[in-house]
Amino acid sequence: MGRNTHRHRWHPWRYLAHRHPHLRVTCDYVLPESRRGLATTEGIYLDRRLTQAGRRCTLTHEIIHLERGILPDHPHFTAYEEHIVEVLAARRLIAIPRLIDGLLWTQHPYELADELWVDVDTLTTRVQHLTREERAHIIRELAEKQPWNN
């Protein structure tokens, strides 16, 4: 991995401890209806079957839900809000410098997700929602660091 990329890694547990110290996180239960996580006013429940990367991604997702407020009471707007939260979580979890470092050695989604300490769904969301500027920056960096691939 490249120099100084550790400082770009999002730490949801650390963030929660600083910003929402009253909230408790538990991974003790199997959640119903294929839910990965559930945020309540008392805390956040993460499905106990999640991997470490899955817990990290789901916790970030639930933190963003808590900070954005109650879901809209309409299926269309609820689905839209879920999409927004997925994109925001992927952005927090995958900083561009870390993505570039990972892409320098693999473009296989499972290996790259593992390197970035996220699940493949989060990686896919991040890549699908890169801004034009982010995409151009990644292409320039990879071309500079891997000139043999040009």
Summary of the structure (lengths in Angstrom):
residues: 150
radius of gyration: 16.7
end to end distance: 21.4
largest distance: 53.4
contacts: 397
relative contact order: 0.13
helix: 60%
strand: 9%
